Amino acid sequence: MRYSVPAFLLFSLFATPSITLADNGSAGRIEVLIDNVRSANGVVGVALFNAKKGFPDKSSLAIEGRSVAAGKRCKAIFENVPYGIYAVSVLHDENGNGKMDKGLLGIPKEGFGVSNNPEIKMGPPSFSESRFDLKSKELTLKIDMKYLRKPVAQERK
C-alpha cells in the first residue's frame, strides 16, 4: 500500500495517544463537540493549534490531534492544555485517505469546521477569527460541520 507524506503525517498525528501538554495549575481541559456530521463514513480529525502557522489545514503543525469515529455528533477531548490562545480545526475524512479532498477550484469535497464557527467566505477561515482563550479548568467548544458539496455518490446523479 502506498501513502503520501501528508496522509502519513495526518494519520500519525491523529493516531497518537493523548499527549500530556502540561501538568500544573495553569492548564485546562478542552472538550470539542462536533455537530452535523453528514455520515458515519471515515473518521473525524480534530487538531489543536496555538499559532496561525498551518491553521486550519496543516495538521502536522498542530500541537495535538485526535481522531474520532464519525457519527452525527462527535466529541474530542484535550487534557492538560496550558492556558493560552488556541484554535481548533476539524476535518471529516469521509473516504479515509488522510487528507481534505478538493474539487478543481479548490472547493472542499469533505466536511470541515473550526472553533467559533465563523462565516465561510472566499478561502479558509483564519486563525484570528477562530481563536479562543483557554483561561479556566474546563472549556467546551461547539463546532458545526460545514459541507460545501454533496457526497460523491450524489454528485454523479
N, CA, C and O atoms as a GROMACS GRO file, in nm:
protein
  628
    1MET      N    1   0.084  -0.117   0.000
    1MET     CA    2   0.000   0.000   0.000
    1MET      C    3   0.089   0.124   0.000
    1MET      O    4   0.190   0.127   0.070
    2ARG      N    5   0.053   0.225  -0.076
    2ARG     CA    6   0.134   0.345  -0.088
    2ARG      C    7   0.065   0.462  -0.020
    2ARG      O    8  -0.053   0.488  -0.045
    3TYR      N    9   0.136   0.534   0.065
    3TYR     CA   10   0.083   0.651   0.134
    3TYR      C   11   0.164   0.773   0.095
    3TYR      O   12   0.286   0.765   0.078
    4SER      N   13   0.096   0.884   0.080
    4SER     CA   14   0.170   1.007   0.055
    4SER      C   15   0.218   1.062   0.189
    4SER      O   16   0.167   1.024   0.294
    5VAL      N   17   0.314   1.150   0.186
    5VAL     CA   18   0.367   1.207   0.310
    5VAL      C   19   0.258   1.281   0.387
    5VAL      O   20   0.246   1.259   0.508
    6PRO      N   21   0.175   1.368   0.324
    6PRO     CA   22   0.072   1.436   0.401
    6PRO      C   23  -0.025   1.338   0.467
    6PRO      O   24  -0.065   1.360   0.582
    7ALA      N   25  -0.063   1.233   0.399
    7ALA     CA   26  -0.154   1.135   0.458
    7ALA      C   27  -0.088   1.068   0.577
    7ALA      O   28  -0.154   1.047   0.679
    8PHE      N   29   0.040   1.036   0.567
    8PHE     CA   30   0.110   0.974   0.679
    8PHE      C   31   0.116   1.069   0.798
    8PHE      O   32   0.095   1.028   0.912
    9LEU      N   33   0.145   1.198   0.772
    9LEU     CA   34   0.150   1.294   0.881
    9LEU      C   35   0.015   1.309   0.949
    9LEU      O   36   0.007   1.313   1.072
   10LEU      N   37  -0.091   1.316   0.870
   10LEU     CA   38  -0.225   1.327   0.926
   10LEU      C   39  -0.256   1.205   1.010
   10LEU      O   40  -0.305   1.218   1.122
   11PHE      N   41  -0.228   1.087   0.957
   11PHE     CA   42  -0.256   0.964   1.030
   11PHE      C   43  -0.175   0.958   1.159
   11PHE      O   44  -0.228   0.924   1.264
   12SER      N   45  -0.047   0.991   1.151
   12SER     CA   46   0.038   0.980   1.270
   12SER      C   47  -0.003   1.081   1.376
   12SER      O   48   0.006   1.051   1.495
   13LEU      N   49  -0.047   1.199   1.337
   13LEU     CA   50  -0.090   1.298   1.434
   13LEU      C   51  -0.217   1.253   1.504
   13LEU      O   52  -0.226   1.259   1.626
   14PHE      N   53  -0.316   1.208   1.426
   14PHE     CA   54  -0.443   1.172   1.485
   14PHE      C   55  -0.441   1.035   1.552
   14PHE      O   56  -0.526   1.007   1.636
   15ALA      N   57  -0.347   0.949   1.517
   15ALA     CA   58  -0.339   0.817   1.577
   15ALA      C   59  -0.254   0.816   1.704
   15ALA      O   60  -0.248   0.715   1.773
   16THR      N   61  -0.189   0.927   1.733
   16THR     CA   62  -0.104   0.935   1.851
   16THR      C   63  -0.188   0.934   1.977
   16THR      O   64  -0.289   1.003   1.984
   17PRO      N   65  -0.147   0.856   2.078
   17PRO     CA   66  -0.219   0.858   2.205
   17PRO      C   67  -0.212   0.997   2.267
   17PRO      O   68  -0.131   1.080   2.226
   18SER      N   69  -0.296   1.020   2.365
   18SER     CA   70  -0.301   1.150   2.430
   18SER      C   71  -0.163   1.197   2.474
   18SER      O   72  -0.089   1.123   2.540
   19ILE      N   73  -0.130   1.318   2.438
   19ILE     CA   74  -0.003   1.377   2.475
   19ILE      C   75  -0.029   1.470   2.593
   19ILE      O   76  -0.116   1.557   2.584
   20THR      N   77   0.043   1.454   2.701
   20THR     CA   78   0.027   1.544   2.814
   20THR      C   79   0.098   1.674   2.782
   20THR      O   80   0.220   1.676   2.765
   21LEU      N   81   0.023   1.781   2.773
   21LEU     CA   82   0.079   1.909   2.734
   21LEU      C   83   0.130   1.989   2.853
   21LEU      O   84   0.229   2.060   2.842
   22ALA      N   85   0.064   1.977   2.967
   22ALA     CA   86   0.105   2.050   3.087
   22ALA      C   87   0.056   1.972   3.207
   22ALA      O   88  -0.039   1.894   3.198
   23ASP      N   89   0.121   1.992   3.316
   23ASP     CA   90   0.082   1.919   3.436
   23ASP      C   91   0.087   2.010   3.557
   23ASP      O   92   0.144   1.975   3.660
   24ASN      N   93   0.027   2.128   3.544
   24ASN     CA   94   0.029   2.220   3.656
   24ASN      C   95  -0.105   2.289   3.671
   24ASN      O   96  -0.201   2.257   3.600
   25GLY      N   97  -0.113   2.383   3.763
   25GLY     CA   98  -0.239   2.450   3.792
   25GLY      C   99  -0.285   2.548   3.686
   25GLY      O  100  -0.398   2.595   3.694
   26SER      N  101  -0.203   2.579   3.589
   26SER     CA  102  -0.243   2.674   3.485
   26SER      C  103  -0.273   2.603   3.354
   26SER      O  104  -0.238   2.650   3.246
   27ALA      N  105  -0.340   2.489   3.366
   27ALA     CA  106  -0.378   2.411   3.248
   27ALA      C  107  -0.524   2.372   3.260
   27ALA      O  108  -0.578   2.359   3.370
   28GLY      N  109  -0.587   2.352   3.146
   28GLY     CA  110  -0.728   2.318   3.145
   28GLY      C  111  -0.759   2.205   3.049
   28GLY      O  112  -0.672   2.147   2.986
   29ARG      N  113  -0.887   2.177   3.042
   29ARG     CA  114  -0.940   2.069   2.957
   29ARG      C  115  -1.029   2.134   2.852
   29ARG      O  116  -1.115   2.216   2.884
   30ILE      N  117  -1.008   2.096   2.726
   30ILE     CA  118  -1.091   2.147   2.617
   30ILE      C  119  -1.173   2.031   2.563
   30ILE      O  120  -1.119   1.931   2.516
   31GLU      N  121  -1.305   2.046   2.570
   31GLU     CA  122  -1.395   1.946   2.514
   31GLU      C  123  -1.453   2.005   2.385
   31GLU      O  124  -1.512   2.113   2.387
   32VAL      N  125  -1.437   1.934   2.275
   32VAL     CA  126  -1.485   1.981   2.146
   32VAL      C  127  -1.603   1.894   2.104
   32VAL      O  128  -1.588   1.774   2.083
   33LEU      N  129  -1.721   1.956   2.094
   33LEU     CA  130  -1.842   1.887   2.050
   33LEU      C  131  -1.865   1.923   1.904
   33LEU      O  132  -1.874   2.040   1.868
   34ILE      N  133  -1.874   1.821   1.820
   34ILE     CA  134  -1.886   1.841   1.675
   34ILE      C  135  -2.024   1.795   1.631
   34ILE      O  136  -2.059   1.678   1.647
   35ASP      N  137  -2.102   1.886   1.574
   35ASP     CA  138  -2.239   1.856   1.531
   35ASP      C  139  -2.249   1.858   1.379
   35ASP      O  140  -2.163   1.910   1.308
   36ASN      N  141  -2.357   1.798   1.331
   36ASN     CA  142  -2.394   1.797   1.189
   36ASN      C  143  -2.294   1.723   1.101
   36ASN      O  144  -2.268   1.764   0.988
   37VAL      N  145  -2.238   1.614   1.153
   37VAL     CA  146  -2.152   1.528   1.071
   37VAL      C  147  -2.244   1.455   0.974
   37VAL      O  148  -2.342   1.393   1.016
   38ARG      N  149  -2.213   1.461   0.847
   38ARG     CA  150  -2.302   1.413   0.742
   38ARG      C  151  -2.323   1.262   0.742
   38ARG      O  152  -2.434   1.216   0.715
   39SER      N  153  -2.220   1.186   0.773
   39SER     CA  154  -2.232   1.040   0.767
   39SER      C  155  -2.138   0.976   0.868
   39SER      O  156  -2.054   1.043   0.929
   40ALA      N  157  -2.154   0.846   0.885
   40ALA     CA  158  -2.066   0.770   0.976
   40ALA      C  159  -1.947   0.713   0.899
   40ALA      O  160  -1.871   0.633   0.955
   41ASN      N  161  -1.929   0.752   0.774
   41ASN     CA  162  -1.816   0.704   0.695
   41ASN      C  163  -1.688   0.774   0.738
   41ASN      O  164  -1.689   0.893   0.771
   42GLY      N  165  -1.577   0.700   0.738
   42GLY     CA  166  -1.446   0.759   0.765
   42GLY      C  167  -1.425   0.796   0.910
   42GLY      O  168  -1.482   0.735   1.001
   43VAL      N  169  -1.342   0.898   0.930
   43VAL     CA  170  -1.308   0.946   1.064
   43VAL      C  171  -1.318   1.098   1.068
   43VAL      O  172  -1.318   1.165   0.964
   44VAL      N  173  -1.326   1.151   1.189
   44VAL     CA  174  -1.325   1.295   1.209
   44VAL      C  175  -1.195   1.328   1.280
   44VAL      O  176  -1.171   1.282   1.392
   45GLY      N  177  -1.111   1.408   1.216
   45GLY     CA  178  -0.985   1.451   1.275
   45GLY      C  179  -1.002   1.588   1.338
   45GLY      O  180  -1.061   1.678   1.278
   46VAL      N  181  -0.950   1.605   1.459
   46VAL     CA  182  -0.961   1.730   1.533
   46VAL      C  183  -0.820   1.775   1.569
   46VAL      O  184  -0.746   1.700   1.633
   47ALA      N  185  -0.783   1.895   1.530
   47ALA     CA  186  -0.647   1.945   1.554
   47ALA      C  187  -0.651   2.073   1.637
   47ALA      O  188  -0.733   2.162   1.613
   48LEU      N  189  -0.561   2.081   1.735
   48LEU     CA  190  -0.550   2.197   1.824
   48LEU      C  191  -0.424   2.276   1.786
   48LEU      O  192  -0.313   2.222   1.787
   49PHE      N  193  -0.444   2.403   1.754
   49PHE     CA  194  -0.334   2.491   1.713
   49PHE      C  195  -0.314   2.601   1.818
   49PHE      O  196  -0.410   2.646   1.880
   50ASN      N  197  -0.188   2.643   1.837
   50ASN     CA  198  -0.160   2.757   1.925
   50ASN      C  199  -0.097   2.873   1.849
   50ASN      O  200  -0.047   2.968   1.910
   51ALA      N  201  -0.099   2.866   1.717
   51ALA     CA  202  -0.045   2.973   1.632
   51ALA      C  203  -0.113   2.966   1.496
   51ALA      O  204  -0.170   2.864   1.459
   52LYS      N  205  -0.105   3.077   1.422
   52LYS     CA  206  -0.171   3.080   1.291
   52LYS      C  207  -0.098   2.996   1.187
   52LYS      O  208  -0.158   2.955   1.087
   53LYS      N  209   0.031   2.969   1.209
   53LYS     CA  210   0.108   2.891   1.112
   53LYS      C  211   0.047   2.751   1.099
   53LYS      O  212   0.041   2.675   1.195
   54GLY      N  213   0.003   2.720   0.978
   54GLY     CA  214  -0.054   2.589   0.949
   54GLY      C  215  -0.204   2.578   0.969
   54GLY      O  216  -0.265   2.481   0.922
   55PHE      N  217  -0.265   2.674   1.036
   55PHE     CA  218  -0.409   2.668   1.060
   55PHE      C  219  -0.484   2.707   0.934
   55PHE      O  220  -0.444   2.803   0.869
   56PRO      N  221  -0.591   2.639   0.897
   56PRO     CA  222  -0.655   2.526   0.964
   56PRO      C  223  -0.622   2.389   0.907
   56PRO      O  224  -0.666   2.288   0.962
   57ASP      N  225  -0.546   2.383   0.799
   57ASP     CA  226  -0.538   2.255   0.726
   57ASP      C  227  -0.404   2.182   0.730
   57ASP      O  228  -0.391   2.078   0.666
   58LYS      N  229  -0.306   2.233   0.800
   58LYS     CA  230  -0.177   2.164   0.809
   58LYS      C  231  -0.168   2.097   0.946
   58LYS      O  232  -0.106   2.151   1.039
   59SER      N  233  -0.230   1.981   0.959
   59SER     CA  234  -0.237   1.914   1.090
   59SER      C  235  -0.100   1.879   1.145
   59SER      O  236  -0.085   1.862   1.266
   60SER      N  237   0.000   1.869   1.059
   60SER     CA  238   0.135   1.839   1.107
   60SER      C  239   0.192   1.952   1.192
   60SER      O  240   0.287   1.931   1.267
   61LEU      N  241   0.135   2.074   1.181
   61LEU     CA  242   0.181   2.188   1.260
   61LEU      C  243   0.095   2.212   1.385
   61LEU      O  244   0.121   2.304   1.461
   62ALA      N  245  -0.007   2.129   1.404
   62ALA     CA  246  -0.090   2.140   1.524
   62ALA      C  247  -0.011   2.090   1.644
   62ALA      O  248   0.079   2.007   1.630
   63ILE      N  249  -0.044   2.140   1.763
   63ILE     CA  250   0.028   2.094   1.882
   63ILE      C  251  -0.026   1.961   1.932
   63ILE      O  252   0.043   1.890   2.004
   64GLU      N  253  -0.149   1.928   1.894
   64GLU     CA  254  -0.205   1.799   1.933
   64GLU      C  255  -0.322   1.768   1.842
   64GLU      O  256  -0.387   1.858   1.790
   65GLY      N  257  -0.349   1.640   1.822
   65GLY     CA  258  -0.459   1.599   1.737
   65GLY      C  259  -0.529   1.477   1.791
   65GLY      O  260  -0.473   1.400   1.870
   66ARG      N  261  -0.653   1.460   1.749
   66ARG     CA  262  -0.734   1.345   1.786
   66ARG      C  263  -0.805   1.294   1.662
   66ARG      O  264  -0.833   1.370   1.570
   67SER      N  265  -0.833   1.167   1.662
   67SER     CA  266  -0.915   1.108   1.557
   67SER      C  267  -1.028   1.035   1.626
   67SER      O  268  -1.004   0.951   1.713
   68VAL      N  269  -1.152   1.066   1.588
   68VAL     CA  270  -1.268   1.003   1.649
   68VAL      C  271  -1.354   0.941   1.541
   68VAL      O  272  -1.353   0.984   1.426
   69ALA      N  273  -1.430   0.839   1.580
   69ALA     CA  274  -1.520   0.774   1.485
   69ALA      C  275  -1.625   0.875   1.439
   69ALA      O  276  -1.675   0.954   1.519
   70ALA      N  277  -1.657   0.870   1.312
   70ALA     CA  278  -1.757   0.961   1.257
   70ALA      C  279  -1.896   0.917   1.304
   70ALA      O  280  -1.924   0.798   1.315
   71GLY      N  281  -1.979   1.012   1.329
   71GLY     CA  282  -2.118   0.991   1.367
   71GLY      C  283  -2.186   1.126   1.358
   71GLY      O  284  -2.119   1.227   1.342
   72LYS      N  285  -2.318   1.130   1.368
   72LYS     CA  286  -2.391   1.257   1.356
   72LYS      C  287  -2.336   1.362   1.452
   72LYS      O  288  -2.332   1.481   1.421
   73ARG      N  289  -2.293   1.315   1.569
   73ARG     CA  290  -2.235   1.403   1.671
   73ARG      C  291  -2.110   1.334   1.725
   73ARG      O  292  -2.113   1.215   1.755
   74CYS      N  293  -2.001   1.408   1.736
   74CYS     CA  294  -1.873   1.352   1.783
   74CYS      C  295  -1.818   1.439   1.896
   74CYS      O  296  -1.861   1.553   1.916
   75LYS      N  297  -1.722   1.382   1.968
   75LYS     CA  298  -1.658   1.457   2.076
   75LYS      C  299  -1.511   1.423   2.081
   75LYS      O  300  -1.472   1.307   2.066
   76ALA      N  301  -1.428   1.524   2.101
   76ALA     CA  302  -1.284   1.506   2.121
   76ALA      C  303  -1.245   1.586   2.245
   76ALA      O  304  -1.299   1.694   2.270
   77ILE      N  305  -1.151   1.532   2.321
   77ILE     CA  306  -1.109   1.598   2.445
   77ILE      C  307  -0.958   1.615   2.446
   77ILE      O  308  -0.883   1.523   2.413
   78PHE      N  309  -0.914   1.734   2.483
   78PHE     CA  310  -0.772   1.765   2.500
   78PHE      C  311  -0.752   1.795   2.649
   78PHE      O  312  -0.814   1.885   2.704
   79GLU      N  313  -0.665   1.719   2.714
   79GLU     CA  314  -0.639   1.732   2.858
   79GLU      C  315  -0.509   1.809   2.883
   79GLU      O  316  -0.419   1.809   2.799
   80ASN      N  317  -0.501   1.872   2.998
   80ASN     CA  318  -0.378   1.938   3.045
   80ASN      C  319  -0.320   2.037   2.944
   80ASN      O  320  -0.200   2.038   2.919
   81VAL      N  321  -0.407   2.118   2.886
   81VAL     CA  322  -0.364   2.218   2.788
   81VAL      C  323  -0.327   2.347   2.864
   81VAL      O  324  -0.411   2.400   2.938
   82PRO      N  325  -0.206   2.398   2.848
   82PRO     CA  326  -0.167   2.522   2.917
   82PRO      C  327  -0.260   2.637   2.878
   82PRO      O  328  -0.303   2.647   2.764
   83TYR      N  329  -0.292   2.723   2.975
   83TYR     CA  330  -0.374   2.840   2.946
   83TYR      C  331  -0.309   2.920   2.833
   83TYR      O  332  -0.187   2.933   2.827
   84GLY      N  333  -0.392   2.972   2.744
   84GLY     CA  334  -0.341   3.049   2.633
   84GLY      C  335  -0.441   3.060   2.520
   84GLY      O  336  -0.558   3.026   2.535
   85ILE      N  337  -0.394   3.108   2.407
   85ILE     CA  338  -0.476   3.130   2.287
   85ILE      C  339  -0.461   3.010   2.195
   85ILE      O  340  -0.350   2.964   2.168
   86TYR      N  341  -0.576   2.958   2.147
   86TYR     CA  342  -0.578   2.840   2.061
   86TYR      C  343  -0.686   2.855   1.954
   86TYR      O  344  -0.768   2.947   1.959
   87ALA      N  345  -0.685   2.764   1.859
   87ALA     CA  346  -0.792   2.748   1.761
   87ALA      C  347  -0.798   2.599   1.729
   87ALA      O  348  -0.698   2.528   1.735
   88VAL      N  349  -0.918   2.552   1.695
   88VAL     CA  350  -0.939   2.411   1.663
   88VAL      C  351  -0.991   2.401   1.520
   88VAL      O  352  -1.077   2.478   1.479
   89SER      N  353  -0.939   2.304   1.446
   89SER     CA  354  -0.994   2.274   1.314
   89SER      C  355  -1.036   2.128   1.312
   89SER      O  356  -0.977   2.043   1.379
   90VAL      N  357  -1.140   2.100   1.233
   90VAL     CA  358  -1.199   1.967   1.225
   90VAL      C  359  -1.212   1.929   1.078
   90VAL      O  360  -1.251   2.012   0.995
   91LEU      N  361  -1.182   1.805   1.046
   91LEU     CA  362  -1.197   1.752   0.910
   91LEU      C  363  -1.272   1.621   0.917
   91LEU      O  364  -1.234   1.531   0.992
   92HIS      N  365  -1.380   1.608   0.839
   92HIS     CA  366  -1.449   1.480   0.826
   92HIS      C  367  -1.391   1.410   0.702
   92HIS      O  368  -1.432   1.437   0.589
   93ASP      N  369  -1.297   1.322   0.726
   93ASP     CA  370  -1.231   1.248   0.618
   93ASP      C  371  -1.318   1.128   0.583
   93ASP      O  372  -1.295   1.017   0.629
   94GLU      N  373  -1.420   1.153   0.500
   94GLU     CA  374  -1.521   1.051   0.470
   94GLU      C  375  -1.464   0.928   0.400
   94GLU      O  376  -1.512   0.817   0.423
   95ASN      N  377  -1.366   0.946   0.315
   95ASN     CA  378  -1.312   0.831   0.242
   95ASN      C  379  -1.187   0.773   0.307
   95ASN      O  380  -1.130   0.677   0.256
   96GLY      N  381  -1.144   0.830   0.418
   96GLY     CA  382  -1.032   0.774   0.494
   96GLY      C  383  -0.897   0.781   0.426
   96GLY      O  384  -0.809   0.700   0.456
   97ASN      N  385  -0.878   0.876   0.335
   97ASN     CA  386  -0.749   0.884   0.265
   97ASN      C  387  -0.649   0.976   0.334
   97ASN      O  388  -0.539   0.996   0.283
   98GLY      N  389  -0.684   1.031   0.451
   98GLY     CA  390  -0.590   1.110   0.529
   98GLY      C  391  -0.571   1.253   0.484
   98GLY      O  392  -0.475   1.318   0.526
   99LYS      N  393  -0.660   1.304   0.400
   99LYS     CA  394  -0.645   1.443   0.354
   99LYS      C  395  -0.781   1.501   0.318
   99LYS      O  396  -0.879   1.428   0.302
  100MET      N  397  -0.785   1.632   0.305
  100MET     CA  398  -0.905   1.702   0.261
  100MET      C  399  -0.912   1.692   0.109
  100MET      O  400  -0.823   1.740   0.039
  101ASP      N  401  -1.016   1.629   0.058
  101ASP     CA  402  -1.034   1.620  -0.086
  101ASP      C  403  -1.099   1.748  -0.136
  101ASP      O  404  -1.194   1.799  -0.076
  102LYS      N  405  -1.046   1.800  -0.247
  102LYS     CA  406  -1.096   1.926  -0.304
  102LYS      C  407  -1.127   1.907  -0.451
  102LYS      O  408  -1.070   1.820  -0.517
  103GLY      N  409  -1.218   1.991  -0.502
  103GLY     CA  410  -1.252   1.990  -0.642
  103GLY      C  411  -1.153   2.072  -0.723
  103GLY      O  412  -1.052   2.118  -0.670
  104LEU      N  413  -1.183   2.090  -0.851
  104LEU     CA  414  -1.093   2.162  -0.941
  104LEU      C  415  -1.064   2.305  -0.897
  104LEU      O  416  -0.952   2.354  -0.916
  105LEU      N  417  -1.160   2.372  -0.838
  105LEU     CA  418  -1.142   2.510  -0.796
  105LEU      C  419  -1.096   2.521  -0.651
  105LEU      O  420  -1.095   2.630  -0.594
  106GLY      N  421  -1.059   2.409  -0.591
  106GLY     CA  422  -1.013   2.410  -0.453
  106GLY      C  423  -1.124   2.406  -0.350
  106GLY      O  424  -1.099   2.423  -0.230
  107ILE      N  425  -1.247   2.384  -0.395
  107ILE     CA  426  -1.360   2.378  -0.303
  107ILE      C  427  -1.360   2.242  -0.234
  107ILE      O  428  -1.355   2.139  -0.301
  108PRO      N  429  -1.364   2.240  -0.100
  108PRO     CA  430  -1.360   2.113  -0.027
  108PRO      C  431  -1.476   2.021  -0.062
  108PRO      O  432  -1.591   2.065  -0.072
  109LYS      N  433  -1.445   1.893  -0.082
  109LYS     CA  434  -1.547   1.792  -0.106
  109LYS      C  435  -1.592   1.727   0.024
  109LYS      O  436  -1.697   1.663   0.030
  110GLU      N  437  -1.512   1.744   0.129
  110GLU     CA  438  -1.543   1.682   0.258
  110GLU      C  439  -1.574   1.790   0.360
  110GLU      O  440  -1.544   1.908   0.340
  111GLY      N  441  -1.634   1.748   0.469
  111GLY     CA  442  -1.676   1.842   0.572
  111GLY      C  443  -1.560   1.897   0.654
  111GLY      O  444  -1.457   1.832   0.670
  112PHE      N  445  -1.580   2.017   0.704
  112PHE     CA  446  -1.479   2.081   0.787
  112PHE      C  447  -1.549   2.174   0.886
  112PHE      O  448  -1.668   2.205   0.870
  113GLY      N  449  -1.476   2.218   0.984
  113GLY     CA  450  -1.527   2.313   1.081
  113GLY      C  451  -1.412   2.371   1.160
  113GLY      O  452  -1.304   2.312   1.166
  114VAL      N  453  -1.434   2.485   1.222
  114VAL     CA  454  -1.332   2.548   1.306
  114VAL      C  455  -1.401   2.609   1.427
  114VAL      O  456  -1.522   2.634   1.427
  115SER      N  457  -1.322   2.634   1.531
  115SER     CA  458  -1.374   2.696   1.651
  115SER      C  459  -1.435   2.832   1.618
  115SER      O  460  -1.390   2.900   1.525
  116ASN      N  461  -1.536   2.871   1.692
  116ASN     CA  462  -1.614   2.995   1.676
  116ASN      C  463  -1.709   2.991   1.557
  116ASN      O  464  -1.788   3.084   1.540
  117ASN      N  465  -1.705   2.888   1.474
  117ASN     CA  466  -1.796   2.874   1.360
  117ASN      C  467  -1.810   3.002   1.278
  117ASN      O  468  -1.922   3.049   1.256
  118PRO      N  469  -1.698   3.060   1.232
  118PRO     CA  470  -1.709   3.183   1.154
  118PRO      C  471  -1.779   3.158   1.020
  118PRO      O  472  -1.784   3.046   0.970
  119GLU      N  473  -1.832   3.265   0.965
  119GLU     CA  474  -1.895   3.257   0.833
  119GLU      C  475  -1.788   3.219   0.730
  119GLU      O  476  -1.677   3.272   0.732
  120ILE      N  477  -1.823   3.128   0.641
  120ILE     CA  478  -1.729   3.084   0.538
  120ILE      C  479  -1.735   3.181   0.421
  120ILE      O  480  -1.841   3.203   0.362
  121LYS      N  481  -1.620   3.239   0.389
  121LYS     CA  482  -1.609   3.333   0.278
  121LYS      C  483  -1.517   3.271   0.174
  121LYS      O  484  -1.505   3.148   0.167
  122MET      N  485  -1.454   3.351   0.096
  122MET     CA  486  -1.355   3.300   0.000
  122MET      C  487  -1.231   3.257   0.077
  122MET      O  488  -1.174   3.337   0.150
  123GLY      N  489  -1.190   3.134   0.062
  123GLY     CA  490  -1.073   3.084   0.133
  123GLY      C  491  -1.107   3.029   0.270
  123GLY      O  492  -1.219   3.044   0.318
  124PRO      N  493  -1.010   2.965   0.332
  124PRO     CA  494  -1.033   2.903   0.462
  124PRO      C  495  -1.044   3.007   0.574
  124PRO      O  496  -0.992   3.118   0.561
  125PRO      N  497  -1.111   2.972   0.684
  125PRO     CA  498  -1.120   3.063   0.798
  125PRO      C  499  -0.981   3.092   0.854
  125PRO      O  500  -0.892   3.007   0.848
  126SER      N  501  -0.963   3.210   0.909
  126SER     CA  502  -0.832   3.248   0.963
  126SER      C  503  -0.820   3.208   1.111
  126SER      O  504  -0.920   3.182   1.178
  127PHE      N  505  -0.697   3.204   1.159
  127PHE     CA  506  -0.671   3.176   1.300
  127PHE      C  507  -0.736   3.284   1.387
  127PHE      O  508  -0.796   3.253   1.490
  128SER      N  509  -0.725   3.411   1.345
  128SER     CA  510  -0.778   3.521   1.427
  128SER      C  511  -0.929   3.513   1.445
  128SER      O  512  -0.979   3.547   1.553
  129GLU      N  513  -1.004   3.469   1.345
  129GLU     CA  514  -1.149   3.460   1.361
  129GLU      C  515  -1.191   3.328   1.428
  129GLU      O  516  -1.308   3.312   1.463
  130SER      N  517  -1.098   3.236   1.445
  130SER     CA  518  -1.128   3.106   1.506
  130SER      C  519  -1.069   3.092   1.645
  130SER      O  520  -1.097   2.994   1.714
  131ARG      N  521  -0.989   3.185   1.687
  131ARG     CA  522  -0.915   3.174   1.813
  131ARG      C  523  -1.006   3.189   1.935
  131ARG      O  524  -1.111   3.252   1.930
  132PHE      N  525  -0.960   3.130   2.044
  132PHE     CA  526  -1.028   3.142   2.172
  132PHE      C  527  -0.922   3.140   2.281
  132PHE      O  528  -0.809   3.098   2.258
  133ASP      N  529  -0.959   3.187   2.398
  133ASP     CA  530  -0.866   3.197   2.510
  133ASP      C  531  -0.902   3.092   2.616
  133ASP      O  532  -1.010   3.098   2.675
  134LEU      N  533  -0.814   2.998   2.638
  134LEU     CA  534  -0.832   2.900   2.745
  134LEU      C  535  -0.775   2.962   2.872
  134LEU      O  536  -0.654   2.982   2.883
  135LYS      N  537  -0.864   2.992   2.967
  135LYS     CA  538  -0.820   3.053   3.093
  135LYS      C  539  -0.897   2.998   3.212
  135LYS      O  540  -0.907   3.062   3.316
  136SER      N  541  -0.952   2.878   3.194
  136SER     CA  542  -1.024   2.811   3.302
  136SER      C  543  -0.996   2.662   3.295
  136SER      O  544  -0.941   2.612   3.197
  137LYS      N  545  -1.033   2.592   3.400
  137LYS     CA  546  -1.005   2.447   3.409
  137LYS      C  547  -1.079   2.367   3.303
  137LYS      O  548  -1.031   2.263   3.260
  138GLU      N  549  -1.196   2.414   3.259
  138GLU     CA  550  -1.274   2.343   3.157
  138GLU      C  551  -1.334   2.441   3.058
  138GLU      O  552  -1.384   2.548   3.095
  139LEU      N  553  -1.329   2.404   2.932
  139LEU     CA  554  -1.388   2.484   2.825
  139LEU      C  555  -1.452   2.390   2.726
  139LEU      O  556  -1.390   2.292   2.682
  140THR      N  557  -1.577   2.418   2.690
  140THR     CA  558  -1.647   2.338   2.590
  140THR      C  559  -1.668   2.421   2.465
  140THR      O  560  -1.720   2.533   2.471
  141LEU      N  561  -1.626   2.367   2.352
  141LEU     CA  562  -1.645   2.432   2.221
  141LEU      C  563  -1.747   2.352   2.142
  141LEU      O  564  -1.746   2.229   2.146
  142LYS      N  565  -1.834   2.421   2.070
  142LYS     CA  566  -1.928   2.353   1.980
  142LYS      C  567  -1.893   2.395   1.838
  142LYS      O  568  -1.889   2.513   1.805
  143ILE      N  569  -1.867   2.295   1.755
  143ILE     CA  570  -1.830   2.322   1.616
  143ILE      C  571  -1.932   2.255   1.525
  143ILE      O  572  -1.959   2.136   1.538
  144ASP      N  573  -1.988   2.333   1.433
  144ASP     CA  574  -2.082   2.280   1.334
  144ASP      C  575  -2.007   2.248   1.207
  144ASP      O  576  -1.940   2.334   1.150
  145MET      N  577  -2.017   2.123   1.162
  145MET     CA  578  -1.953   2.084   1.037
  145MET      C  579  -2.019   2.156   0.921
  145MET      O  580  -2.140   2.180   0.921
  146LYS      N  581  -1.939   2.189   0.822
  146LYS     CA  582  -1.989   2.253   0.701
  146LYS      C  583  -1.949   2.168   0.581
  146LYS      O  584  -1.836   2.120   0.571
  147TYR      N  585  -2.043   2.149   0.493
  147TYR     CA  586  -2.020   2.073   0.370
  147TYR      C  587  -2.058   2.163   0.254
  147TYR      O  588  -2.173   2.208   0.246
  148LEU      N  589  -1.964   2.190   0.166
  148LEU     CA  590  -1.990   2.279   0.054
  148LEU      C  591  -2.034   2.204  -0.071
  148LEU      O  592  -2.078   2.265  -0.168
  149ARG      N  593  -2.022   2.071  -0.067
  149ARG     CA  594  -2.061   1.989  -0.181
  149ARG      C  595  -2.139   1.868  -0.132
  149ARG      O  596  -2.128   1.828  -0.016
  150LYS      N  597  -2.217   1.812  -0.223
  150LYS     CA  598  -2.290   1.689  -0.192
  150LYS      C  599  -2.192   1.573  -0.181
  150LYS      O  600  -2.080   1.582  -0.231
  151PRO      N  601  -2.234   1.463  -0.116
  151PRO     CA  602  -2.146   1.345  -0.114
  151PRO      C  603  -2.115   1.301  -0.257
  151PRO      O  604  -2.194   1.323  -0.348
  152VAL      N  605  -2.000   1.239  -0.275
  152VAL     CA  606  -1.954   1.198  -0.409
  152VAL      C  607  -2.059   1.116  -0.482
  152VAL      O  608  -2.081   1.138  -0.601
  153ALA      N  609  -2.125   1.025  -0.414
  153ALA     CA  610  -2.227   0.940  -0.478
  153ALA      C  611  -2.342   1.025  -0.533
  153ALA      O  612  -2.398   0.992  -0.638
  154GLN      N  613  -2.378   1.134  -0.463
  154GLN     CA  614  -2.487   1.220  -0.509
  154GLN      C  615  -2.442   1.315  -0.620
  154GLN      O  616  -2.525   1.357  -0.700
  155GLU      N  617  -2.314   1.349  -0.626
  155GLU     CA  618  -2.264   1.441  -0.729
  155GLU      C  619  -2.278   1.381  -0.869
  155GLU      O  620  -2.296   1.454  -0.966
  156ARG      N  621  -2.271   1.252  -0.879
  156ARG     CA  622  -2.274   1.186  -1.010
  156ARG      C  623  -2.414   1.173  -1.066
  156ARG      O  624  -2.429   1.142  -1.184
  157LYS      N  625  -2.516   1.197  -0.986
  157LYS     CA  626  -2.655   1.181  -1.032
  157LYS      C  627  -2.699   1.297  -1.118
  157LYS      O  628  -2.812   1.299  -1.165
   0.00000   0.00000   0.00000
